[in-house]
Amino acid sequence: MRKEGKRIKYKDRKKIERMIQNGEKVAVIAKNIGVHRATIYNELKRGGSPYKAEEAQRNI
């Protein structure tokens, strides 16, 4: 797990975007990125539907 207070970086957002497109579960994505599942759910809200890393990056 990451240390408290770390933010998701753009490269992580691109990785999330690829994993979502490949149908990965949120729990798998969270483990791979190193954050809690709730962080991924919040990130998915930030990135729109369908999730786009660029949109999420603009909305931080």
N, CA, C and O atoms as a Tripos MOL2 file, in Angstrom:
@<TRIPOS>MOLECULE
protein
  240   239    60     0     0
PROTEIN
NO_CHARGES

@<TRIPOS>ATOM
      1 N           0.8350   -1.1910    0.0000 N.3       1 MET1
      2 CA          0.0000    0.0000    0.0000 C.3       1 MET1
      3 C           0.8700    1.2410    0.0000 C.2       1 MET1
      4 O           1.9850    1.2400    0.5220 O.2       1 MET1
      5 N           0.3440    2.2920   -0.5900 N.am      2 ARG2
      6 CA          1.0490    3.5650   -0.5970 C.3       2 ARG2
      7 C           0.9430    4.2260    0.7570 C.2       2 ARG2
      8 O           0.0750    3.9020    1.5680 O.2       2 ARG2
      9 N           1.8550    5.1670    0.9820 N.am      3 LYS3
     10 CA          1.7770    5.9590    2.1960 C.3       3 LYS3
     11 C           0.5910    6.9000    2.0960 C.2       3 LYS3
     12 O           0.2100    7.3310    1.0070 O.2       3 LYS3
     13 N           0.0160    7.2090    3.2420 N.am      4 GLU4
     14 CA         -1.1180    8.1190    3.2830 C.3       4 GLU4
     15 C          -0.7380    9.4770    2.7110 C.2       4 GLU4
     16 O           0.3570    9.9760    2.9730 O.2       4 GLU4
     17 N          -1.6230   10.0730    1.9400 N.am      5 GLY5
     18 CA         -1.3820   11.3900    1.3880 C.3       5 GLY5
     19 C          -0.8380   11.3890   -0.0310 C.2       5 GLY5
     20 O          -0.7460   12.4530   -0.6440 O.2       5 GLY5
     21 N          -0.4750   10.2380   -0.5720 N.am      6 LYS6
     22 CA          0.0140   10.1610   -1.9490 C.3       6 LYS6
     23 C          -1.1610   10.3240   -2.9040 C.2       6 LYS6
     24 O          -2.2860    9.9290   -2.5970 O.2       6 LYS6
     25 N          -0.8910   10.9020   -4.0500 N.am      7 ARG7
     26 CA         -1.9220   11.0880   -5.0620 C.3       7 ARG7
     27 C          -1.6580   10.1630   -6.2370 C.2       7 ARG7
     28 O          -0.5280    9.7360   -6.4740 O.2       7 ARG7
     29 N          -2.7180    9.8660   -6.9630 N.am      8 ILE8
     30 CA         -2.5790    9.0620   -8.1690 C.3       8 ILE8
     31 C          -1.9660    9.9490   -9.2450 C.2       8 ILE8
     32 O          -2.4290   11.0640   -9.4840 O.2       8 ILE8
     33 N          -0.9480    9.4560   -9.8730 N.am      9 LYS9
     34 CA         -0.2620   10.2000  -10.9330 C.3       9 LYS9
     35 C          -0.8730    9.8610  -12.2910 C.2       9 LYS9
     36 O          -1.6380    8.9050  -12.4260 O.2       9 LYS9
     37 N          -0.5190   10.6650  -13.2880 N.am     10 TYR10
     38 CA         -1.0810   10.4750  -14.6280 C.3      10 TYR10
     39 C          -0.7850    9.0800  -15.1790 C.2      10 TYR10
     40 O          -1.6480    8.4720  -15.8130 O.2      10 TYR10
     41 N           0.4240    8.5670  -14.9450 N.am     11 LYS11
     42 CA          0.7480    7.2310  -15.4610 C.3      11 LYS11
     43 C          -0.1360    6.1670  -14.8100 C.2      11 LYS11
     44 O          -0.4840    5.1730  -15.4470 O.2      11 LYS11
     45 N          -0.5020    6.3750  -13.5320 N.am     12 ASP12
     46 CA         -1.4290    5.4550  -12.8640 C.3      12 ASP12
     47 C          -2.8160    5.5550  -13.4950 C.2      12 ASP12
     48 O          -3.5030    4.5470  -13.6620 O.2      12 ASP12
     49 N          -3.2210    6.7680  -13.8410 N.am     13 ARG13
     50 CA         -4.5280    6.9650  -14.4750 C.3      13 ARG13
     51 C          -4.5900    6.2620  -15.8260 C.2      13 ARG13
     52 O          -5.6090    5.6620  -16.1680 O.2      13 ARG13
     53 N          -3.5080    6.3310  -16.5940 N.am     14 LYS14
     54 CA         -3.4650    5.6260  -17.8790 C.3      14 LYS14
     55 C          -3.5600    4.1110  -17.6560 C.2      14 LYS14
     56 O          -4.2200    3.4040  -18.4170 O.2      14 LYS14
     57 N          -2.9000    3.6310  -16.6150 N.am     15 LYS15
     58 CA         -2.9480    2.2060  -16.2920 C.3      15 LYS15
     59 C          -4.3720    1.8000  -15.8950 C.2      15 LYS15
     60 O          -4.8560    0.7430  -16.2990 O.2      15 LYS15
     61 N          -5.0390    2.6450  -15.1010 N.am     16 ILE16
     62 CA         -6.4240    2.3890  -14.7050 C.3      16 ILE16
     63 C          -7.3080    2.3370  -15.9530 C.2      16 ILE16
     64 O          -8.1550    1.4540  -16.0850 O.2      16 ILE16
     65 N          -7.1040    3.2830  -16.8590 N.am     17 GLU17
     66 CA         -7.8970    3.3310  -18.0940 C.3      17 GLU17
     67 C          -7.7420    2.0320  -18.8860 C.2      17 GLU17
     68 O          -8.7320    1.4590  -19.3420 O.2      17 GLU17
     69 N          -6.5120    1.5720  -19.0460 N.am     18 ARG18
     70 CA         -6.2710    0.3130  -19.7840 C.3      18 ARG18
     71 C          -6.9220   -0.8690  -19.0830 C.2      18 ARG18
     72 O          -7.5320   -1.7210  -19.7290 O.2      18 ARG18
     73 N          -6.7940   -0.9200  -17.7680 N.am     19 MET19
     74 CA         -7.3360   -2.0540  -17.0180 C.3      19 MET19
     75 C          -8.8640   -2.0710  -17.0670 C.2      19 MET19
     76 O          -9.4720   -3.1360  -17.1740 O.2      19 MET19
     77 N          -9.4810   -0.8940  -16.9880 N.am     20 ILE20
     78 CA        -10.9450   -0.8090  -17.0850 C.3      20 ILE20
     79 C         -11.3940   -1.2790  -18.4680 C.2      20 ILE20
     80 O         -12.3740   -2.0150  -18.5840 O.2      20 ILE20
     81 N         -10.6890   -0.8590  -19.5070 N.am     21 GLN21
     82 CA        -11.0370   -1.2780  -20.8720 C.3      21 GLN21
     83 C         -10.9050   -2.7860  -21.0370 C.2      21 GLN21
     84 O         -11.6200   -3.3940  -21.8340 O.2      21 GLN21
     85 N          -9.9830   -3.3910  -20.2770 N.am     22 ASN22
     86 CA         -9.7810   -4.8450  -20.3490 C.3      22 ASN22
     87 C         -10.7210   -5.6130  -19.4280 C.2      22 ASN22
     88 O         -10.6630   -6.8410  -19.3610 O.2      22 ASN22
     89 N         -11.5980   -4.8840  -18.7090 N.am     23 GLY23
     90 CA        -12.5990   -5.5370  -17.8700 C.3      23 GLY23
     91 C         -12.1140   -5.9850  -16.5030 C.2      23 GLY23
     92 O         -12.7420   -6.8360  -15.8730 O.2      23 GLY23
     93 N         -11.0120   -5.4300  -16.0390 N.am     24 GLU24
     94 CA        -10.4990   -5.8060  -14.7140 C.3      24 GLU24
     95 C         -11.4300   -5.3130  -13.6100 C.2      24 GLU24
     96 O         -12.0870   -4.2810  -13.7480 O.2      24 GLU24
     97 N         -11.4760   -6.0620  -12.5200 N.am     25 LYS25
     98 CA        -12.2770   -5.6780  -11.3580 C.3      25 LYS25
     99 C         -11.5590   -4.5790  -10.5850 C.2      25 LYS25
    100 O         -10.3350   -4.4610  -10.6290 O.2      25 LYS25
    101 N         -12.3520   -3.7780   -9.8750 N.am     26 VAL26
    102 CA        -11.8140   -2.6600   -9.1040 C.3      26 VAL26
    103 C         -10.8000   -3.1460   -8.0700 C.2      26 VAL26
    104 O          -9.7710   -2.4980   -7.8710 O.2      26 VAL26
    105 N         -11.0650   -4.2560   -7.4190 N.am     27 ALA27
    106 CA        -10.1460   -4.7730   -6.4020 C.3      27 ALA27
    107 C          -8.7820   -5.1090   -7.0090 C.2      27 ALA27
    108 O          -7.7480   -4.8740   -6.3840 O.2      27 ALA27
    109 N          -8.7800   -5.6550   -8.2160 N.am     28 VAL28
    110 CA         -7.5310   -6.0070   -8.8960 C.3      28 VAL28
    111 C          -6.7690   -4.7360   -9.2830 C.2      28 VAL28
    112 O          -5.5490   -4.6600   -9.1340 O.2      28 VAL28
    113 N          -7.5040   -3.7470   -9.7770 N.am     29 ILE29
    114 CA         -6.8790   -2.4750  -10.1590 C.3      29 ILE29
    115 C          -6.2660   -1.8140   -8.9280 C.2      29 ILE29
    116 O          -5.1310   -1.3400   -8.9760 O.2      29 ILE29
    117 N          -7.0090   -1.7830   -7.8320 N.am     30 ALA30
    118 CA         -6.5230   -1.1490   -6.6060 C.3      30 ALA30
    119 C          -5.2460   -1.8160   -6.1080 C.2      30 ALA30
    120 O          -4.3010   -1.1330   -5.7120 O.2      30 ALA30
    121 N          -5.2150   -3.1250   -6.1260 N.am     31 LYS31
    122 CA         -4.0210   -3.8450   -5.6830 C.3      31 LYS31
    123 C          -2.8390   -3.5430   -6.5980 C.2      31 LYS31
    124 O          -1.7180   -3.3530   -6.1270 O.2      31 LYS31
    125 N          -3.0870   -3.4980   -7.8920 N.am     32 ASN32
    126 CA         -2.0360   -3.2500   -8.8730 C.3      32 ASN32
    127 C          -1.4660   -1.8400   -8.7360 C.2      32 ASN32
    128 O          -0.2540   -1.6530   -8.8480 O.2      32 ASN32
    129 N          -2.3230   -0.8480   -8.4970 N.am     33 ILE33
    130 CA         -1.8960    0.5400   -8.3580 C.3      33 ILE33
    131 C          -1.3170    0.7960   -6.9640 C.2      33 ILE33
    132 O          -0.4460    1.6500   -6.7930 O.2      33 ILE33
    133 N          -1.8030    0.0580   -5.9830 N.am     34 GLY34
    134 CA         -1.3060    0.2190   -4.6100 C.3      34 GLY34
    135 C          -2.1220    1.1850   -3.7730 C.2      34 GLY34
    136 O          -1.5890    1.8770   -2.9060 O.2      34 GLY34
    137 N          -3.4460    1.2260   -4.0460 N.am     35 VAL35
    138 CA         -4.3420    2.0960   -3.2890 C.3      35 VAL35
    139 C          -5.5600    1.2920   -2.8440 C.2      35 VAL35
    140 O          -5.7450    0.1480   -3.2610 O.2      35 VAL35
    141 N          -6.3770    1.8930   -2.0060 N.am     36 HIS36
    142 CA         -7.5970    1.2620   -1.5340 C.3      36 HIS36
    143 C          -8.6390    1.2470   -2.6530 C.2      36 HIS36
    144 O          -8.6130    2.0950   -3.5450 O.2      36 HIS36
    145 N          -9.5540    0.2800   -2.6000 N.am     37 ARG37
    146 CA        -10.6310    0.1950   -3.6030 C.3      37 ARG37
    147 C         -11.4290    1.4880   -3.6930 C.2      37 ARG37
    148 O         -11.8100    1.9100   -4.7850 O.2      37 ARG37
    149 N         -11.6840    2.1200   -2.5470 N.am     38 ALA38
    150 CA        -12.4650    3.3690   -2.5320 C.3      38 ALA38
    151 C         -11.7740    4.4520   -3.3540 C.2      38 ALA38
    152 O         -12.4420    5.2730   -3.9830 O.2      38 ALA38
    153 N         -10.4640    4.4590   -3.3550 N.am     39 THR39
    154 CA         -9.7090    5.4350   -4.1520 C.3      39 THR39
    155 C          -9.9690    5.2170   -5.6360 C.2      39 THR39
    156 O         -10.1020    6.1790   -6.3920 O.2      39 THR39
    157 N         -10.0430    3.9680   -6.0520 N.am     40 ILE40
    158 CA        -10.3180    3.6610   -7.4550 C.3      40 ILE40
    159 C         -11.7420    4.0670   -7.8150 C.2      40 ILE40
    160 O         -11.9700    4.6300   -8.8860 O.2      40 ILE40
    161 N         -12.7020    3.7880   -6.9360 N.am     41 TYR41
    162 CA        -14.0780    4.1960   -7.2040 C.3      41 TYR41
    163 C         -14.1680    5.7190   -7.3440 C.2      41 TYR41
    164 O         -14.8530    6.2160   -8.2380 O.2      41 TYR41
    165 N         -13.4860    6.4570   -6.4760 N.am     42 ASN42
    166 CA        -13.4740    7.9200   -6.5710 C.3      42 ASN42
    167 C         -12.8320    8.3670   -7.8780 C.2      42 ASN42
    168 O         -13.2960    9.3100   -8.5190 O.2      42 ASN42
    169 N         -11.7810    7.6950   -8.2570 N.am     43 GLU43
    170 CA        -11.0790    8.0250   -9.4990 C.3      43 GLU43
    171 C         -11.9790    7.7690  -10.7140 C.2      43 GLU43
    172 O         -11.9710    8.5470  -11.6680 O.2      43 GLU43
    173 N         -12.7420    6.6990  -10.6780 N.am     44 LEU44
    174 CA        -13.6410    6.3850  -11.7870 C.3      44 LEU44
    175 C         -14.7260    7.4460  -11.9240 C.2      44 LEU44
    176 O         -15.1200    7.7810  -13.0410 O.2      44 LEU44
    177 N         -15.2120    7.9760  -10.8100 N.am     45 LYS45
    178 CA        -16.1800    9.0790  -10.8490 C.3      45 LYS45
    179 C         -15.5460   10.3180  -11.4820 C.2      45 LYS45
    180 O         -16.1780   11.0090  -12.2800 O.2      45 LYS45
    181 N         -14.3150   10.5850  -11.1240 N.am     46 ARG46
    182 CA        -13.5920   11.7630  -11.6090 C.3      46 ARG46
    183 C         -13.3540   11.6920  -13.1140 C.2      46 ARG46
    184 O         -13.3350   12.7220  -13.7880 O.2      46 ARG46
    185 N         -13.1720   10.4820  -13.6460 N.am     47 GLY47
    186 CA        -12.7900   10.3080  -15.0410 C.3      47 GLY47
    187 C         -13.9330   10.1670  -16.0240 C.2      47 GLY47
    188 O         -13.6930   10.0120  -17.2220 O.2      47 GLY47
    189 N         -15.1660   10.2150  -15.5560 N.am     48 GLY48
    190 CA        -16.3060   10.1380  -16.4540 C.3      48 GLY48
    191 C         -16.6330    8.7260  -16.8830 C.2      48 GLY48
    192 O         -16.0030    7.7570  -16.4570 O.2      48 GLY48
    193 N         -17.6440    8.6380  -17.7450 N.am     49 SER49
    194 CA        -18.0820    7.3370  -18.2290 C.3      49 SER49
    195 C         -18.1480    7.3760  -19.7530 C.2      49 SER49
    196 O         -18.9520    8.1390  -20.2890 O.2      49 SER49
    197 N         -17.3670    6.6130  -20.4640 N.am     50 PRO50
    198 CA        -16.3380    5.7010  -19.9580 C.3      50 PRO50
    199 C         -15.1370    6.4640  -19.4020 C.2      50 PRO50
    200 O         -14.8860    7.6100  -19.7760 O.2      50 PRO50
    201 N         -14.4060    5.8160  -18.5110 N.am     51 TYR51
    202 CA        -13.2760    6.4500  -17.8340 C.3      51 TYR51
    203 C         -12.2070    6.8800  -18.8310 C.2      51 TYR51
    204 O         -11.7910    6.1040  -19.6920 O.2      51 TYR51
    205 N         -11.7710    8.1280  -18.6990 N.am     52 LYS52
    206 CA        -10.6760    8.6680  -19.5080 C.3      52 LYS52
    207 C          -9.6510    9.3150  -18.5830 C.2      52 LYS52
    208 O          -9.9930   10.1810  -17.7770 O.2      52 LYS52
    209 N          -8.4080    8.8970  -18.7000 N.am     53 ALA53
    210 CA         -7.3390    9.4080  -17.8470 C.3      53 ALA53
    211 C          -7.1700   10.9160  -18.0000 C.2      53 ALA53
    212 O          -6.9090   11.6160  -17.0210 O.2      53 ALA53
    213 N          -7.3170   11.4180  -19.2240 N.am     54 GLU54
    214 CA         -7.1400   12.8480  -19.4660 C.3      54 GLU54
    215 C          -8.1920   13.6650  -18.7360 C.2      54 GLU54
    216 O          -7.8870   14.7110  -18.1630 O.2      54 GLU54
    217 N          -9.4350   13.1860  -18.7560 N.am     55 GLU55
    218 CA        -10.5150   13.8910  -18.0640 C.3      55 GLU55
    219 C         -10.2940   13.8730  -16.5520 C.2      55 GLU55
    220 O         -10.4940   14.8850  -15.8800 O.2      55 GLU55
    221 N          -9.8840   12.7300  -16.0240 N.am     56 ALA56
    222 CA         -9.6150   12.6250  -14.5880 C.3      56 ALA56
    223 C          -8.4840   13.5690  -14.1850 C.2      56 ALA56
    224 O          -8.5390   14.1940  -13.1250 O.2      56 ALA56
    225 N          -7.4760   13.6700  -15.0190 N.am     57 GLN57
    226 CA         -6.3410   14.5440  -14.7360 C.3      57 GLN57
    227 C          -6.7950   16.0110  -14.7030 C.2      57 GLN57
    228 O          -6.3310   16.7810  -13.8630 O.2      57 GLN57
    229 N          -7.6880   16.3930  -15.6010 N.am     58 ARG58
    230 CA         -8.1980   17.7640  -15.6230 C.3      58 ARG58
    231 C          -9.0670   18.0710  -14.4080 C.2      58 ARG58
    232 O          -9.1290   19.2170  -13.9640 O.2      58 ARG58
    233 N          -9.7310   17.0640  -13.8720 N.am     59 ASN59
    234 CA        -10.6790   17.2640  -12.7770 C.3      59 ASN59
    235 C         -10.0730   17.1840  -11.3780 C.2      59 ASN59
    236 O         -10.8110   17.1530  -10.3930 O.2      59 ASN59
    237 N          -8.7650   17.1510  -11.2740 N.am     60 ILE60
    238 CA         -8.1720   17.1000   -9.9310 C.3      60 ILE60
    239 C          -7.9890   18.4880   -9.3700 C.2      60 ILE60
    240 O          -7.5030   18.6430   -8.2500 O.2      60 ILE60
@<TRIPOS>BOND
     1     1     2 1
     2     2     3 1
     3     3     4 2
     4     3     5 am
     5     5     6 1
     6     6     7 1
     7     7     8 2
     8     7     9 am
     9     9    10 1
    10    10    11 1
    11    11    12 2
    12    11    13 am
    13    13    14 1
    14    14    15 1
    15    15    16 2
    16    15    17 am
    17    17    18 1
    18    18    19 1
    19    19    20 2
    20    19    21 am
    21    21    22 1
    22    22    23 1
    23    23    24 2
    24    23    25 am
    25    25    26 1
    26    26    27 1
    27    27    28 2
    28    27    29 am
    29    29    30 1
    30    30    31 1
    31    31    32 2
    32    31    33 am
    33    33    34 1
    34    34    35 1
    35    35    36 2
    36    35    37 am
    37    37    38 1
    38    38    39 1
    39    39    40 2
    40    39    41 am
    41    41    42 1
    42    42    43 1
    43    43    44 2
    44    43    45 am
    45    45    46 1
    46    46    47 1
    47    47    48 2
    48    47    49 am
    49    49    50 1
    50    50    51 1
    51    51    52 2
    52    51    53 am
    53    53    54 1
    54    54    55 1
    55    55    56 2
    56    55    57 am
    57    57    58 1
    58    58    59 1
    59    59    60 2
    60    59    61 am
    61    61    62 1
    62    62    63 1
    63    63    64 2
    64    63    65 am
    65    65    66 1
    66    66    67 1
    67    67    68 2
    68    67    69 am
    69    69    70 1
    70    70    71 1
    71    71    72 2
    72    71    73 am
    73    73    74 1
    74    74    75 1
    75    75    76 2
    76    75    77 am
    77    77    78 1
    78    78    79 1
    79    79    80 2
    80    79    81 am
    81    81    82 1
    82    82    83 1
    83    83    84 2
    84    83    85 am
    85    85    86 1
    86    86    87 1
    87    87    88 2
    88    87    89 am
    89    89    90 1
    90    90    91 1
    91    91    92 2
    92    91    93 am
    93    93    94 1
    94    94    95 1
    95    95    96 2
    96    95    97 am
    97    97    98 1
    98    98    99 1
    99    99   100 2
   100    99   101 am
   101   101   102 1
   102   102   103 1
   103   103   104 2
   104   103   105 am
   105   105   106 1
   106   106   107 1
   107   107   108 2
   108   107   109 am
   109   109   110 1
   110   110   111 1
   111   111   112 2
   112   111   113 am
   113   113   114 1
   114   114   115 1
   115   115   116 2
   116   115   117 am
   117   117   118 1
   118   118   119 1
   119   119   120 2
   120   119   121 am
   121   121   122 1
   122   122   123 1
   123   123   124 2
   124   123   125 am
   125   125   126 1
   126   126   127 1
   127   127   128 2
   128   127   129 am
   129   129   130 1
   130   130   131 1
   131   131   132 2
   132   131   133 am
   133   133   134 1
   134   134   135 1
   135   135   136 2
   136   135   137 am
   137   137   138 1
   138   138   139 1
   139   139   140 2
   140   139   141 am
   141   141   142 1
   142   142   143 1
   143   143   144 2
   144   143   145 am
   145   145   146 1
   146   146   147 1
   147   147   148 2
   148   147   149 am
   149   149   150 1
   150   150   151 1
   151   151   152 2
   152   151   153 am
   153   153   154 1
   154   154   155 1
   155   155   156 2
   156   155   157 am
   157   157   158 1
   158   158   159 1
   159   159   160 2
   160   159   161 am
   161   161   162 1
   162   162   163 1
   163   163   164 2
   164   163   165 am
   165   165   166 1
   166   166   167 1
   167   167   168 2
   168   167   169 am
   169   169   170 1
   170   170   171 1
   171   171   172 2
   172   171   173 am
   173   173   174 1
   174   174   175 1
   175   175   176 2
   176   175   177 am
   177   177   178 1
   178   178   179 1
   179   179   180 2
   180   179   181 am
   181   181   182 1
   182   182   183 1
   183   183   184 2
   184   183   185 am
   185   185   186 1
   186   186   187 1
   187   187   188 2
   188   187   189 am
   189   189   190 1
   190   190   191 1
   191   191   192 2
   192   191   193 am
   193   193   194 1
   194   194   195 1
   195   195   196 2
   196   195   197 am
   197   197   198 1
   198   198   199 1
   199   199   200 2
   200   199   201 am
   201   201   202 1
   202   202   203 1
   203   203   204 2
   204   203   205 am
   205   205   206 1
   206   206   207 1
   207   207   208 2
   208   207   209 am
   209   209   210 1
   210   210   211 1
   211   211   212 2
   212   211   213 am
   213   213   214 1
   214   214   215 1
   215   215   216 2
   216   215   217 am
   217   217   218 1
   218   218   219 1
   219   219   220 2
   220   219   221 am
   221   221   222 1
   222   222   223 1
   223   223   224 2
   224   223   225 am
   225   225   226 1
   226   226   227 1
   227   227   228 2
   228   227   229 am
   229   229   230 1
   230   230   231 1
   231   231   232 2
   232   231   233 am
   233   233   234 1
   234   234   235 1
   235   235   236 2
   236   235   237 am
   237   237   238 1
   238   238   239 1
   239   239   240 2
@<TRIPOS>SUBSTRUCTURE
     1 MET1         2 RESIDUE 1 A MET
     2 ARG2         6 RESIDUE 1 A ARG
     3 LYS3        10 RESIDUE 1 A LYS
     4 GLU4        14 RESIDUE 1 A GLU
     5 GLY5        18 RESIDUE 1 A GLY
     6 LYS6        22 RESIDUE 1 A LYS
     7 ARG7        26 RESIDUE 1 A ARG
     8 ILE8        30 RESIDUE 1 A ILE
     9 LYS9        34 RESIDUE 1 A LYS
    10 TYR10       38 RESIDUE 1 A TYR
    11 LYS11       42 RESIDUE 1 A LYS
    12 ASP12       46 RESIDUE 1 A ASP
    13 ARG13       50 RESIDUE 1 A ARG
    14 LYS14       54 RESIDUE 1 A LYS
    15 LYS15       58 RESIDUE 1 A LYS
    16 ILE16       62 RESIDUE 1 A ILE
    17 GLU17       66 RESIDUE 1 A GLU
    18 ARG18       70 RESIDUE 1 A ARG
    19 MET19       74 RESIDUE 1 A MET
    20 ILE20       78 RESIDUE 1 A ILE
    21 GLN21       82 RESIDUE 1 A GLN
    22 ASN22       86 RESIDUE 1 A ASN
    23 GLY23       90 RESIDUE 1 A GLY
    24 GLU24       94 RESIDUE 1 A GLU
    25 LYS25       98 RESIDUE 1 A LYS
    26 VAL26      102 RESIDUE 1 A VAL
    27 ALA27      106 RESIDUE 1 A ALA
    28 VAL28      110 RESIDUE 1 A VAL
    29 ILE29      114 RESIDUE 1 A ILE
    30 ALA30      118 RESIDUE 1 A ALA
    31 LYS31      122 RESIDUE 1 A LYS
    32 ASN32      126 RESIDUE 1 A ASN
    33 ILE33      130 RESIDUE 1 A ILE
    34 GLY34      134 RESIDUE 1 A GLY
    35 VAL35      138 RESIDUE 1 A VAL
    36 HIS36      142 RESIDUE 1 A HIS
    37 ARG37      146 RESIDUE 1 A ARG
    38 ALA38      150 RESIDUE 1 A ALA
    39 THR39      154 RESIDUE 1 A THR
    40 ILE40      158 RESIDUE 1 A ILE
    41 TYR41      162 RESIDUE 1 A TYR
    42 ASN42      166 RESIDUE 1 A ASN
    43 GLU43      170 RESIDUE 1 A GLU
    44 LEU44      174 RESIDUE 1 A LEU
    45 LYS45      178 RESIDUE 1 A LYS
    46 ARG46      182 RESIDUE 1 A ARG
    47 GLY47      186 RESIDUE 1 A GLY
    48 GLY48      190 RESIDUE 1 A GLY
    49 SER49      194 RESIDUE 1 A SER
    50 PRO50      198 RESIDUE 1 A PRO
    51 TYR51      202 RESIDUE 1 A TYR
    52 LYS52      206 RESIDUE 1 A LYS
    53 ALA53      210 RESIDUE 1 A ALA
    54 GLU54      214 RESIDUE 1 A GLU
    55 GLU55      218 RESIDUE 1 A GLU
    56 ALA56      222 RESIDUE 1 A ALA
    57 GLN57      226 RESIDUE 1 A GLN
    58 ARG58      230 RESIDUE 1 A ARG
    59 ASN59      234 RESIDUE 1 A ASN
    60 ILE60      238 RESIDUE 1 A ILE
